[in-house]
């Protein structure tokens, strides 16, 4: 399967504004690219890429005063298969976990394990450890939170999503991640493209959030928002929560003036002609 993906994002700055962007495809997906994915600016802007502590590609730049549009478009090859299910994946005792997974057991900015710990154990202590427990957590988050773009808030935490029962995909992910960590299952936040492939089209499209858990010696994909296997995820970044993978971090005043994301399946023949 070939997927055309990209974005066009415009920021309005009152003065030169340093900014960090997390908008490039994750290094793990670079071998699948069929066309280059190069961040382009509509103004004379210098920028440089680096890898952060989680292995994500970040772009460092300074936007000039006024409107600046950032865009990217690429084609990537995908298996076309839905998310893999591994029902037998077991939960590791803490002492067996690899050291690099331990950070994903800790509370973080949007995943308050201290506030949700008692709730998690009351809800999930009776579930079977491992895959079944994570699925029970996904089921609960999926049913508890009512989805709506008008519920989106950049500062909403897992506790708030649990309390007011509304949110967008990042809120489902934060709540499920927090519950997993409370139950001693390493869980990390993921962001990327997920087009409406094989499902009804939802408009407008946005970047998507899901999460991964460490079970049975490997990381596995879960999605509390959709709560079913999906096709065509294109990973951009992973981290503890949305703080680590924000598409933009502005060191000064900036306004998001326009935003468009696309991820659609295209015929292989169309790619060959590019």
Secondary structure, 3 states (H helix, E strand, C coil): CEEEEEEEEEEEECCCEEEEECCCCCHHHHHHECCCCCCEECCCCCEEEEECCCCCEEEEEEECCEEEEEEEEEEEECCCCECCCCCCCCCCCHHHCCHHHHHHHCCECCECHHHHHHHHHHHHCCCCCCHHHHHHHHHHHHHHCEECHHHCCCCCCHHHHHHHCEECHHHHHHHHHHHHHHCCCCEEEEEEEECCCCCCCCCCCCCEEEEEEEECCEEEEECCCCCCCCECEEEEEEECCHHHHCCEEEECCEEEEEEEEEEEEECHHHHHCC
